[in-house]
Amino acid sequence: MRYIDLFAGAGGFSEGFKRAGFDPIAHVEVDTAACFTLKTRLAYYYLTENNQTDRYVQYLKGEINRKQLYSSIPSHILNSVINLSIGDENNSKIFDAINTLKGDNSIDIIVGGPPCQAYSLIGRAQNKNDKGSDPRNYLYIQYGRFLNKYNPKMFIFENVMGLLSAGEGKYFKNIKRYFRRIGYIVKPFYVNANQFGVLQNRKRVIIIGWRKSFDFLVDSLANGNNFNFKVSSIFEDLPKIHAGEGADKSGTYASKSNDYLQFAKIRNGINVLTQHISRPHIEQDKEIYKITVEKWELHHERLTYNDLPERLKSHNNRKSFLDRFKVVADDLLSAQTVVAHIAKDGHYYIHPDMKQNRSISIREAARLQSFPDDYYFEGVKEGENRTSAFRQIGNAVPPLMIESIAKKLMKYLKK
Protein backbone atom coordinates (compact mmCIF):
# COMPACT_ATOMS: atom_id res chain seq x y z
CA MET A 1 0.00 0.00 0.00
CA ARG A 2 1.70 3.16 -1.23
CA TYR A 3 1.20 6.74 -0.07
CA ILE A 4 2.30 10.29 -0.79
CA ASP A 5 2.68 12.66 2.16
CA LEU A 6 1.79 16.27 1.29
CA PHE A 7 2.68 19.18 3.58
CA ALA A 8 4.67 16.48 5.35
CA GLY A 9 6.27 18.57 8.11
CA ALA A 10 8.44 16.50 10.43
CA GLY A 11 6.64 13.31 9.38
CA GLY A 12 4.04 12.54 12.04
CA PHE A 13 1.61 11.25 9.43
CA SER A 14 4.32 9.32 7.64
CA GLU A 15 5.60 7.71 10.83
CA GLY A 16 2.11 6.46 11.66
CA PHE A 17 1.44 5.10 8.19
CA LYS A 18 4.87 3.51 7.92
CA ARG A 19 4.38 1.71 11.23
CA ALA A 20 0.96 0.53 10.03
CA GLY A 21 2.61 -1.20 7.06
CA PHE A 22 2.28 1.41 4.29
CA ASP A 23 5.11 2.24 1.89
CA PRO A 24 6.05 5.91 1.36
CA ILE A 25 6.64 7.02 -2.22
CA ALA A 26 7.26 10.73 -1.67
CA HIS A 27 7.15 13.46 0.97
CA VAL A 28 6.53 17.05 -0.11
CA GLU A 29 7.49 19.79 2.34
CA VAL A 30 8.54 23.43 1.98
CA ASP A 31 10.49 23.74 5.26
CA THR A 32 14.12 22.81 4.68
CA ALA A 33 14.83 21.78 8.27
CA ALA A 34 11.80 19.48 8.30
CA CYS A 35 13.05 17.94 5.04
CA PHE A 36 16.31 17.02 6.74
CA THR A 37 14.27 15.48 9.58
CA LEU A 38 12.35 13.41 7.03
CA LYS A 39 15.57 12.27 5.36
CA THR A 40 17.08 11.27 8.68
CA ARG A 41 13.97 9.25 9.51
CA LEU A 42 14.09 7.54 6.13
CA ALA A 43 17.74 6.75 6.85
CA TYR A 44 16.66 5.15 10.12
CA TYR A 45 14.14 2.91 8.37
CA TYR A 46 16.47 1.93 5.56
CA LEU A 47 19.30 1.01 7.94
CA THR A 48 16.99 -0.80 10.36
CA GLU A 49 15.36 -2.82 7.58
CA ASN A 50 18.78 -3.77 6.22
CA ASN A 51 20.28 -4.83 9.57
CA GLN A 52 22.52 -1.79 9.77
CA THR A 53 21.01 -0.10 12.80
CA ASP A 54 24.49 0.37 14.26
CA ARG A 55 25.15 2.98 11.58
CA TYR A 56 22.16 5.00 12.75
CA VAL A 57 23.24 4.61 16.37
CA GLN A 58 26.61 6.05 15.39
CA TYR A 59 24.77 9.15 14.20
CA LEU A 60 22.76 9.46 17.41
CA LYS A 61 25.99 9.18 19.38
CA GLY A 62 27.61 11.92 17.31
CA GLU A 63 30.28 9.57 15.94
CA ILE A 64 29.37 10.40 12.33
CA ASN A 65 27.84 13.55 10.88
CA ARG A 66 24.71 13.98 8.79
CA LYS A 67 26.54 13.87 5.49
CA GLN A 68 28.18 10.58 6.48
CA LEU A 69 24.82 9.16 7.55
CA TYR A 70 23.20 10.09 4.25
CA SER A 71 26.09 8.59 2.31
CA SER A 72 24.90 5.19 3.56
CA ILE A 73 21.45 5.64 2.00
CA PRO A 74 20.49 5.07 -1.67
CA SER A 75 19.92 8.39 -3.42
CA HIS A 76 16.38 7.54 -4.54
CA ILE A 77 15.30 7.25 -0.90
CA LEU A 78 16.70 10.65 0.02
CA ASN A 79 15.29 12.10 -3.21
CA SER A 80 11.81 11.01 -2.14
CA VAL A 81 11.83 14.09 0.10
CA ILE A 82 10.84 16.95 -2.19
CA ASN A 83 11.70 20.37 -0.75
CA LEU A 84 9.23 22.55 -2.65
CA SER A 85 6.10 24.52 -1.80
CA ILE A 86 2.89 23.06 -3.14
CA GLY A 87 1.27 25.41 -5.64
CA ASP A 88 0.80 26.07 -9.32
CA GLU A 89 4.34 27.40 -9.66
CA ASN A 90 5.92 24.13 -8.45
CA ASN A 91 3.38 21.36 -8.96
CA SER A 92 4.71 20.26 -12.34
CA LYS A 93 8.18 19.82 -10.85
CA ILE A 94 6.72 17.88 -7.93
CA PHE A 95 4.70 15.67 -10.26
CA ASP A 96 7.81 14.90 -12.32
CA ALA A 97 9.74 13.92 -9.20
CA ILE A 98 6.90 11.73 -7.88
CA ASN A 99 6.42 10.05 -11.26
CA THR A 100 10.09 9.09 -11.31
CA LEU A 101 9.84 7.69 -7.78
CA LYS A 102 6.63 5.70 -8.22
CA GLY A 103 7.32 4.27 -11.67
CA ASP A 104 4.33 2.30 -12.92
CA ASN A 105 2.93 1.74 -9.43
CA SER A 106 -0.36 3.29 -8.36
CA ILE A 107 -0.88 5.46 -5.29
CA ASP A 108 -3.35 4.02 -2.79
CA ILE A 109 -3.71 6.97 -0.43
CA ILE A 110 -2.57 10.57 -0.05
CA VAL A 111 -1.94 11.70 3.51
CA GLY A 112 -1.08 14.93 5.24
CA GLY A 113 -2.90 18.21 5.11
CA PRO A 114 -2.52 21.94 4.57
CA PRO A 115 -1.24 24.15 7.43
CA CYS A 116 -4.03 24.71 9.92
CA GLN A 117 -3.25 28.09 11.50
CA ALA A 118 -5.55 29.91 9.09
CA TYR A 119 -8.53 28.04 10.53
CA SER A 120 -7.62 28.31 14.21
CA LEU A 121 -10.14 30.00 16.46
CA ILE A 122 -7.39 32.14 17.99
CA GLY A 123 -6.11 33.16 14.58
CA ARG A 124 -9.58 34.19 13.45
CA ALA A 125 -10.13 36.18 16.63
CA GLN A 126 -6.97 38.12 15.86
CA ASN A 127 -8.00 38.69 12.23
CA LYS A 128 -11.64 39.75 12.43
CA ASN A 129 -11.24 41.99 9.40
CA ASP A 130 -9.85 39.17 7.25
CA LYS A 131 -12.48 38.45 4.63
CA GLY A 132 -10.96 35.14 3.59
CA SER A 133 -7.86 36.51 1.90
CA ASP A 134 -5.46 34.15 3.68
CA PRO A 135 -4.16 31.89 0.88
CA ARG A 136 -3.88 28.97 3.32
CA ASN A 137 -7.68 28.84 3.34
CA TYR A 138 -7.56 27.51 -0.22
CA LEU A 139 -4.68 25.05 -0.10
CA TYR A 140 -7.25 22.25 -0.28
CA ILE A 141 -7.55 23.13 -3.97
CA GLN A 142 -3.85 22.39 -4.40
CA TYR A 143 -4.45 19.16 -2.51
CA GLY A 144 -7.07 18.35 -5.12
CA ARG A 145 -4.51 18.78 -7.90
CA PHE A 146 -2.69 15.75 -6.50
CA LEU A 147 -5.91 13.75 -6.17
CA ASN A 148 -6.69 14.44 -9.81
CA LYS A 149 -3.17 13.47 -10.82
CA TYR A 150 -2.82 10.22 -8.88
CA ASN A 151 -6.44 9.16 -8.30
CA PRO A 152 -5.87 7.41 -4.94
CA LYS A 153 -8.67 5.40 -3.38
CA MET A 154 -8.57 7.60 -0.27
CA PHE A 155 -7.01 10.65 1.31
CA ILE A 156 -6.71 11.85 4.90
CA PHE A 157 -5.61 14.97 6.70
CA GLU A 158 -5.78 16.49 10.15
CA ASN A 159 -6.84 20.02 10.96
CA VAL A 160 -7.97 22.18 13.86
CA MET A 161 -11.59 22.09 14.98
CA GLY A 162 -12.01 25.63 13.65
CA LEU A 163 -11.89 24.32 10.09
CA LEU A 164 -15.53 23.26 10.36
CA SER A 165 -16.77 26.61 11.68
CA ALA A 166 -14.48 29.00 9.75
CA GLY A 167 -16.41 31.50 7.66
CA GLU A 168 -19.63 30.38 9.45
CA GLY A 169 -19.08 26.94 7.98
CA LYS A 170 -18.70 28.05 4.37
CA TYR A 171 -15.08 26.91 4.02
CA PHE A 172 -15.85 23.33 4.92
CA LYS A 173 -18.94 23.35 2.69
CA ASN A 174 -16.74 24.55 -0.15
CA ILE A 175 -14.19 21.83 0.65
CA LYS A 176 -16.84 19.10 0.51
CA ARG A 177 -18.32 20.52 -2.67
CA TYR A 178 -14.90 20.76 -4.33
CA PHE A 179 -13.82 17.22 -3.44
CA ARG A 180 -17.18 15.80 -4.51
CA ARG A 181 -16.76 17.50 -7.86
CA ILE A 182 -13.46 15.69 -8.40
CA GLY A 183 -14.92 12.34 -7.33
CA TYR A 184 -14.50 12.05 -3.56
CA ILE A 185 -16.92 11.85 -0.66
CA VAL A 186 -15.63 13.69 2.42
CA LYS A 187 -16.41 13.06 6.07
CA PRO A 188 -15.03 14.80 9.19
CA PHE A 189 -14.24 12.81 12.33
CA TYR A 190 -13.78 14.49 15.69
CA VAL A 191 -10.87 13.02 17.62
CA ASN A 192 -8.83 13.70 20.72
CA ALA A 193 -5.28 12.36 20.69
CA ASN A 194 -5.73 11.02 24.23
CA GLN A 195 -8.29 8.54 22.83
CA PHE A 196 -5.34 6.81 21.17
CA GLY A 197 -2.94 6.75 24.11
CA VAL A 198 -1.22 10.07 23.40
CA LEU A 199 -0.64 11.89 26.71
CA GLN A 200 -2.09 15.11 25.37
CA ASN A 201 -5.49 16.76 25.26
CA ARG A 202 -5.42 17.48 21.53
CA LYS A 203 -8.82 17.95 19.93
CA ARG A 204 -8.70 17.90 16.16
CA VAL A 205 -10.78 17.01 13.14
CA ILE A 206 -9.63 14.24 10.82
CA ILE A 207 -10.91 14.63 7.27
CA ILE A 208 -11.18 11.41 5.27
CA GLY A 209 -12.13 11.36 1.63
CA TRP A 210 -12.78 8.33 -0.53
CA ARG A 211 -13.73 7.68 -4.11
CA LYS A 212 -17.48 7.54 -4.67
CA SER A 213 -17.16 3.97 -5.90
CA PHE A 214 -15.30 2.91 -2.74
CA ASP A 215 -17.14 1.23 0.14
CA PHE A 216 -16.11 3.04 3.34
CA LEU A 217 -18.32 2.88 6.42
CA VAL A 218 -16.71 4.01 9.68
CA ASP A 219 -18.52 5.85 12.47
CA SER A 220 -15.55 6.44 14.74
CA LEU A 221 -11.78 6.40 14.36
CA ALA A 222 -11.01 5.99 18.05
CA ASN A 223 -10.30 2.47 19.25
CA GLY A 224 -12.29 2.84 22.46
CA ASN A 225 -9.53 1.78 24.83
CA ASN A 226 -9.33 3.32 28.28
CA PHE A 227 -5.80 4.51 28.94
CA ASN A 228 -4.74 5.19 32.51
CA PHE A 229 -1.17 6.33 31.95
CA LYS A 230 -0.21 9.60 33.57
CA VAL A 231 1.88 12.40 32.11
CA SER A 232 4.59 11.55 34.65
CA SER A 233 5.39 8.56 32.42
CA ILE A 234 7.27 10.75 29.96
CA PHE A 235 9.52 12.26 32.63
CA GLU A 236 10.41 9.27 34.82
CA ASP A 237 13.46 7.90 32.98
CA LEU A 238 15.02 11.18 31.86
CA PRO A 239 18.02 12.77 33.60
CA LYS A 240 17.29 15.95 35.53
CA ILE A 241 18.52 19.09 33.81
CA HIS A 242 18.20 22.80 34.44
CA ALA A 243 17.39 25.67 32.09
CA GLY A 244 19.89 25.86 29.25
CA GLU A 245 21.27 22.38 29.91
CA GLY A 246 21.08 19.04 28.12
CA ALA A 247 22.78 16.97 25.45
CA ASP A 248 21.89 17.04 21.76
CA LYS A 249 23.40 13.63 21.12
CA SER A 250 24.94 10.70 22.98
CA GLY A 251 22.83 11.18 26.10
CA THR A 252 22.01 8.45 28.61
CA TYR A 253 18.81 7.58 30.43
CA ALA A 254 18.49 7.96 34.18
CA SER A 255 16.50 4.74 34.59
CA LYS A 256 14.86 1.86 32.76
CA SER A 257 11.86 2.25 30.51
CA ASN A 258 8.29 2.08 31.85
CA ASP A 259 4.99 0.60 30.69
CA TYR A 260 3.84 3.71 28.86
CA LEU A 261 7.09 4.22 26.97
CA GLN A 262 6.90 0.61 25.80
CA PHE A 263 3.20 0.83 24.90
CA ALA A 264 3.69 4.01 22.88
CA LYS A 265 6.88 2.68 21.23
CA ILE A 266 8.76 5.71 22.50
CA ARG A 267 11.62 3.60 23.80
CA ASN A 268 12.09 0.78 21.33
CA GLY A 269 15.53 -0.65 21.81
CA ILE A 270 17.99 2.09 20.90
CA ASN A 271 19.38 3.25 24.25
CA VAL A 272 20.83 6.56 23.12
CA LEU A 273 19.04 9.64 24.42
CA THR A 274 19.06 12.64 22.08
CA GLN A 275 17.75 16.21 22.21
CA HIS A 276 16.99 16.27 25.91
CA ILE A 277 17.78 19.97 25.77
CA SER A 278 16.09 22.78 27.66
CA ARG A 279 16.11 26.38 26.49
CA PRO A 280 17.71 28.98 28.80
CA HIS A 281 15.43 31.31 30.78
CA ILE A 282 15.88 34.73 32.34
CA GLU A 283 15.60 34.96 36.14
CA GLN A 284 12.18 36.65 36.03
CA ASP A 285 10.70 33.77 34.05
CA LYS A 286 12.23 31.19 36.35
CA GLU A 287 10.68 32.93 39.34
CA ILE A 288 7.29 32.84 37.60
CA TYR A 289 7.80 29.16 36.79
CA LYS A 290 8.32 28.37 40.48
CA ILE A 291 5.13 30.21 41.42
CA THR A 292 3.22 28.37 38.68
CA VAL A 293 4.41 24.93 39.79
CA GLU A 294 3.90 25.68 43.49
CA LYS A 295 0.29 26.80 42.89
CA TRP A 296 -0.41 23.50 41.13
CA GLU A 297 1.36 21.38 43.74
CA LEU A 298 -0.31 23.04 46.75
CA HIS A 299 -3.77 23.84 45.42
CA HIS A 300 -4.14 21.98 42.12
CA GLU A 301 -4.92 25.34 40.55
CA ARG A 302 -3.67 26.93 37.35
CA LEU A 303 -1.93 30.27 37.55
CA THR A 304 -3.55 33.24 35.85
CA TYR A 305 -1.38 36.16 34.85
CA ASN A 306 -3.10 38.54 37.28
CA ASP A 307 -2.10 36.26 40.18
CA LEU A 308 1.52 37.29 39.77
CA PRO A 309 3.15 40.01 41.88
CA GLU A 310 3.15 43.32 40.03
CA ARG A 311 6.95 43.33 39.77
CA LEU A 312 6.80 40.16 37.64
CA LYS A 313 4.20 41.43 35.19
CA SER A 314 5.76 42.64 31.96
CA HIS A 315 2.70 42.39 29.68
CA ASN A 316 0.17 45.21 29.38
CA ASN A 317 -2.56 42.80 28.30
CA ARG A 318 -4.35 41.84 31.55
CA LYS A 319 -7.60 40.63 30.00
CA SER A 320 -6.72 37.84 27.54
CA PHE A 321 -4.23 34.95 27.40
CA LEU A 322 -4.15 34.97 31.18
CA ASP A 323 -3.03 31.31 31.20
CA ARG A 324 0.18 32.07 29.31
CA PHE A 325 2.17 30.35 32.08
CA LYS A 326 1.16 26.73 32.53
CA VAL A 327 2.75 23.67 34.08
CA VAL A 328 2.72 20.32 32.27
CA ALA A 329 1.02 18.62 35.21
CA ASP A 330 2.46 15.14 35.63
CA ASP A 331 -0.39 13.85 37.81
CA LEU A 332 -2.98 14.15 35.03
CA LEU A 333 -3.88 11.69 32.28
CA SER A 334 -3.14 14.20 29.54
CA ALA A 335 -1.21 17.43 29.09
CA GLN A 336 -2.25 20.59 27.29
CA THR A 337 -2.05 20.68 23.50
CA VAL A 338 1.44 21.04 22.06
CA VAL A 339 1.38 23.75 19.39
CA ALA A 340 3.93 25.56 17.24
CA HIS A 341 4.18 28.48 19.69
CA ILE A 342 6.45 26.26 21.78
CA ALA A 343 9.20 27.33 19.36
CA LYS A 344 8.93 30.93 20.62
CA ASP A 345 8.95 30.32 24.37
CA GLY A 346 8.26 27.59 26.89
CA HIS A 347 5.92 29.48 29.21
CA TYR A 348 2.94 27.28 28.39
CA TYR A 349 4.98 24.11 28.93
CA ILE A 350 6.65 24.40 32.32
CA HIS A 351 8.30 21.25 33.69
CA PRO A 352 6.48 19.97 36.81
CA ASP A 353 9.68 19.54 38.85
CA MET A 354 10.34 22.84 40.60
CA LYS A 355 13.95 21.84 41.27
CA GLN A 356 14.65 21.68 37.54
CA ASN A 357 12.83 25.01 37.08
CA ARG A 358 12.58 25.11 33.30
CA SER A 359 10.29 24.55 30.38
CA ILE A 360 10.17 21.10 28.85
CA SER A 361 12.98 19.84 26.65
CA ILE A 362 12.81 18.99 22.97
CA ARG A 363 12.64 15.30 23.82
CA GLU A 364 9.86 15.79 26.38
CA ALA A 365 7.81 17.77 23.86
CA ALA A 366 8.38 15.03 21.27
CA ARG A 367 7.22 12.41 23.77
CA LEU A 368 4.02 14.37 24.44
CA GLN A 369 3.43 14.13 20.70
CA SER A 370 4.26 10.37 20.88
CA PHE A 371 7.38 10.53 18.69
CA PRO A 372 9.84 7.73 19.49
CA ASP A 373 13.12 8.66 21.15
CA ASP A 374 15.13 7.57 18.10
CA TYR A 375 13.33 10.24 16.04
CA TYR A 376 15.85 13.03 15.51
CA PHE A 377 14.67 16.55 14.61
CA GLU A 378 17.08 18.36 12.35
CA GLY A 379 17.96 21.99 11.73
CA VAL A 380 18.98 23.52 8.42
CA LYS A 381 22.53 23.56 9.74
CA GLU A 382 23.59 20.47 11.61
CA GLY A 383 23.61 21.05 15.36
CA GLU A 384 21.55 24.27 15.16
CA ASN A 385 18.15 22.76 15.71
CA ARG A 386 16.54 23.74 19.01
CA THR A 387 14.03 26.31 17.73
CA SER A 388 13.48 24.36 14.52
CA ALA A 389 12.87 21.14 16.45
CA PHE A 390 10.29 22.76 18.73
CA ARG A 391 8.49 24.24 15.71
CA GLN A 392 8.41 20.92 13.88
CA ILE A 393 7.13 19.10 16.96
CA GLY A 394 4.45 21.72 17.62
CA ASN A 395 3.21 21.50 14.03
CA ALA A 396 3.24 17.71 13.92
CA VAL A 397 0.48 15.13 14.07
CA PRO A 398 0.93 12.48 16.83
CA PRO A 399 2.27 9.30 15.16
CA LEU A 400 0.65 6.99 17.73
CA MET A 401 -2.79 8.34 16.84
CA ILE A 402 -2.14 8.16 13.11
CA GLU A 403 -0.81 4.60 13.33
CA SER A 404 -4.09 3.46 14.88
CA ILE A 405 -6.15 5.24 12.22
CA ALA A 406 -3.90 3.96 9.41
CA LYS A 407 -4.42 0.37 10.52
CA LYS A 408 -8.19 0.85 10.20
CA LEU A 409 -7.82 2.36 6.75
CA MET A 410 -5.55 -0.48 5.65
CA LYS A 411 -8.40 -2.95 6.12
CA TYR A 412 -10.59 -1.00 3.70
CA LEU A 413 -7.86 -0.43 1.16
CA LYS A 414 -7.09 -4.18 1.03
CA LYS A 415 -10.67 -5.11 0.15
HUMOFEN-V733725 format. One record per helix or strand of 2 or more residues. SS is the DSSP state (hx for helix, st for strand). FROM is the first residue (numbers start at 0). LEN is the number of residues. If there is no record, write none. Layout:
ss:SS from:FROM len:LEN
ss:SS from:FROM len:LEN
This chain:
ss:st from:1 len:5
ss:hx from:11 len:8
ss:st from:22 len:6
ss:hx from:31 len:18
ss:hx from:52 len:8
ss:hx from:65 len:5
ss:hx from:74 len:4
ss:st from:80 len:2
ss:hx from:90 len:12
ss:st from:108 len:3
ss:hx from:116 len:3
ss:hx from:120 len:6
ss:hx from:134 len:16
ss:st from:153 len:6
ss:hx from:161 len:20
ss:st from:183 len:9
ss:hx from:192 len:4
ss:st from:202 len:9
ss:hx from:230 len:4
ss:st from:245 len:2
ss:hx from:258 len:5
ss:st from:275 len:2
ss:hx from:282 len:17
ss:hx from:304 len:3
ss:hx from:309 len:3
ss:hx from:339 len:4
ss:hx from:361 len:7
ss:hx from:385 len:10
ss:hx from:398 len:15
